[in-house]
Amino acid sequence: MLNVSRTRLGEVDGTWKVSDPRRYLHPGAVEEICAVKWRRHAEQLLNRAVVSGRTRGFPAMAACIVEVWKGLSGCQRQLLRAGVVSPLAQRILPTRDFAAVKAKKKSTKEEAEKETKKEKRVIDDIDRHKPFGKSAWVPVDDVYVSRFYPRTTHSAADAINLLKTFQGLDFTPLDQPVFIDLKLDMKLEKKKKVDLFVSTVHLPHPFRTEMNKVLVFTEDDHQAKVAQENGAVIVGGVELIQPILDDEISADFYVAVPDIVSKLVPLKNKLRKKFPKSKRQSVSTNIPKMLELFKSGHEYTVEDDCYVRTQIAKLNMSSEQIFDNLQTVLVDVCSHRPAHMGPFIKRAIITSQTSEAIWFQSQDVLPQPTEEAEER
């Protein structure tokens, strides 16, 4: 920008000796400035208009300079194209005297609607000649691409026979374990869910040869004697708390009588799921019954919110024995939710250690309710 100092113009008798540049600001002069192609020539014209003119004082000179810059700013595009304006000249922008518009806040209802996921569309394939997105209901040949056909769900007896067939074809060990993988429907009424549970069942055909170690908490001498007679490994009272915390004593299961449970609170963090509870049938006055259950009992738990993965037998057992163990576990699992809520097991898989997973129908294993029970 143009810089005019007092030393450059000089001061005589307290008044400014500055020429009046208005006579150079006629339309022809402004057009001449706008048409100039060189920056130096434009600056020379402006300096000559200010220095060679005469004015009454500094305010008049300032007004003239403002008029000069208004003319130059009006021809900004021409000056920029011709390269006349100095790169140090700042662009005069209008000042904004109004506030910016505030962004409208989204309502909580709109956010909740966006967060809600769209429900999956369920297509009924009952009356269709083939499943939706598949080639046919059943493959014609023995060799086929599995993704083009619906998954085959076998009965429980056929699934067990297939496991034995796979073992003979693969030449795998005969005494390998048999596992089940159940997916449960944990929903209840009014947005409630079934609590995660740990249960112990007495299998009709145990697959383990070793008995479980059971520790009994009691302070009664008569109950302690009964526990030792029925196969308890360790029997004691409060004096066992510190050895258990120090890992000097351990057992597979811990049972107790109701009178001593309140004194075992320091063991809650240590034992966690193994801590004696009435829901797990590990707190009772009937010590022989508890020992009979836990010495040869099989424990399973719900994992990842809705899955039960546990061993039920060995493959070298007969098909009937495997089926009986499977039925016992499934009946115990379904007992943790009311029957009127519908099927508790959404998906059931049985497999061995080396075979592929076989889907089976869990409803065929469960006992069917009688007519009297349905009427009730």
Phi, psi and omega in degrees: 000161181286131182241114180245118181256163181293324181294331181285323183273327181083159183227126181232123177057035177076000179244155182275129176266080181233134180291151179277114184276003186292333181291342177269355186263027174290163184306326180295324180291319179296318178295326179295319179295319182292334183270352182292139182262346185246137182296321183295320180296321180294320179293325178295318178298319182291318178296321180293325180293328183273316188284316186282344179280171177235144180215168181282334182185184182294322180300320180294320178297320180295321179297321179295320180295322178299318179296322179298314182290332174295320178294321179291321180292329177293334180253040186294319182296315180295321181292322179293319179295321181278349181076029184275322185289137179292140179297342179278347181289129181272145180283131180275114181251147178291141179279137180267118182256018178236154183281151178290151181286129179285142179290140181286127180287140179282138179287155180294330179295318179296319179295321179294324179293323179290324182289331180295128181281149178288136179288141180291139180281123180262122182256127180275118182257014187294313185266009180271151179286343175205156180296154180293125179081005180242170181276319181196172179286317184228135177292147181280322184256167177285334180253121184204164177273119189294332184288344180272358183226151179295155181294136180276126178249117185266166169285162184296320180294318179293324179295320178294319178295325177295322178299318178293325177294316179298323180296319179290324180286329183267352181056045180263166181302143182280333183265027180285151183286156177246129183242157170234150179230112183247137173251123188255151173264100188274006184283144174233188180287149175056050174060024176265162181228156176288133179292145176299135187229157173235129185227155178234128181239153177261106182288139178294334179229087181298142180256000177254139180273331181272143177278150177286146176276124183241131177252134183246127175262117175199151178247002179269131182293323180293317178293325178294322179292320178295320180295318179294324179292332182263012171101016176290135182284316182227136178228133180182185182240226184294336182294348179273353185295310183295316176300327178290320178294330179271008179061025176277335180232137178213156180208166178283324180222149179235123179237160183206161174271156185300331186291336187255357185297320181296338179273353182261015182302323179300344181268000184297313181290333181281311184276329180054247184292340180274358180296136183301129178219149179290330178295330180268007179063027179256007174232113182192162175271347178273083184294318179301321180294318178297317180294323179296324180286313189274339178292318180244012183281159179244127184256139174221161183218159177271124182245151175053041173078326187208018184241141174240116180234116184204160176272143181238341184190186172239152187290340179280356174282160181290160180297324179293320179293319178296320180295319179297317177296319178298316180295321179297317180293316182294322178295320179293323178296315183289346179285353182269004176218145181302143183290331183288352178280358181100184181297132181277329183264118180273326182210137182229133181228139174235142182202161173253184185292332185240356184262172176281163180284137180240123177279136179224163183271113183286335181293333179289336182278325184288144178293137181282137179293144180284170181293325179294320179294323179293322179295323177295000000 
